Amino acid sequence: MNPKGGTALLGLGFLLSSNAPVAAEAIVGAPTIAKDQANAGPEEPQAFAPVFNHGVWMRVGTFAHAPDHPARVDEVSQSAAVQFMFNGRVTPNLGWQADLRAAYGDRSEATEARVIDLVAKLESNQHAINLWIGRMLVPSDRMNLAGPWFVTTWLDAGQFGGPSSAAVSPHQGQTGRNDGGTLWGQTPRGTLKYYVGAYGLYEAGTSPLWNARVVCSLLNPEPGYYSDAIYFGEDRIALAGSVQYRKNGSLAPAPSDGSAPARDDYFEVSSDLLFEKRIAASVLDLEGAVYRYWGNYEPFRWNAFAVASYLVGRAVGPGRFQPVIRLQEGGPRQDAGGTAFAVDAQVNYVVGRNAFKISAGYQHARQSGIDANTVFAGVQFVQ
């Protein structure tokens, strides 16, 4: 994913919608009409009551990692993020979303607060056709639609040089968002979903980033725009495929003389899989994804990851422990050092459905013949 949330976190969320992200509220239908049994005459339909939800999500993490000497763990840094989430619905088919974010310690983000989501939502009663317009998460893959709040790992996928390195991922934008529009829909229960969108529309004089995605979720459906990487005991097999294209979207590094960078067409295809199985009171999750990139100036030709986690059934206090391991590989486009790889091992302590989580772990990575080691710990609240 990109540096949208590789920041570690301390979080406190008060969401009034559900355990899913506040931005992923279900389409609200008109309330049931109360019946007066003593009145046999015609009943007047009750007006729709506007809906308003709000929340606060925060996360803080600490890292032992030396960016200038990546094999060492003798430098300590910290990063944090807070998001103020607002959404509502003025009719059963018209909704909106406005989210703000402030962060520090992440080299990819400025410290001032800014708008990360600003969406007008036009949605059908049966969810078959919905149009979101504005700034939103790009539905490039499951990791972007879920993370970092609703994934099992702490560091971003695609990082091969520690928490300060750029993540290898599909094109998205800062914090995984971009400006544009998404036409998306689903079957009545959410077993099948599709997304087609155009983004980067704020960049005058450039071609849009086109993105398409299809998801099939067996055993249990996944309704709504967003997805998670763990469902806490819902048996699930979800397979998805995505594609991106942008004319002249692959950019070379900016020349030192200030001239325009060289460009090439950008194209990407990916597939991701989530398997979840409840075993007595415990939950096994297996997740994987593979990405292939075209474009002369893309840093990697391909990358892939696989994640395994096991949420222990026996509670310890209010929460449960969850060991996690992740393996990653990637093929840099111009690198005599061969394949890049990373191994993460961590343990989470989870309360509820990610309402509160403490994570601690270690990552060893290697790229271009350079080893990188990171020890990390973080905490988040989401509800």
Secondary structure, DSSP 4 states (H G I P E B T S, - for coil): --TTS-S--------SS-SS-GGGPPPPPPPPPP--TT--S--PPPPPPPEEEEEEEEEEEEEE--TTSTT----EEEEEEEEEEEEEEEETTEEEEEEEEEEES-TTS-SS-EEEEEEEEEE-TTSSSEEEEEEEE--S-HHHHHTTTTSS-SSPTT-SS-TTSPPP-SS--GGGEEEEEEEEEE-TTSSEEEEEEEE-TTSTTS--EEEEEEEEEESS---SS---S--SS--EEEEEEEEEEEEEEEEPPPPTTSPPPPEEEEEEEEEEEEEEEEETTEEEEEEEEEEEEESTT-SEEEEEEEEEEEE-SS-BTTBEEEEEEEEEEEEESS-TT--EEEEEEEEEEEETTTTEEEEEEEEEEEETTEEEEEEEEEEEE--
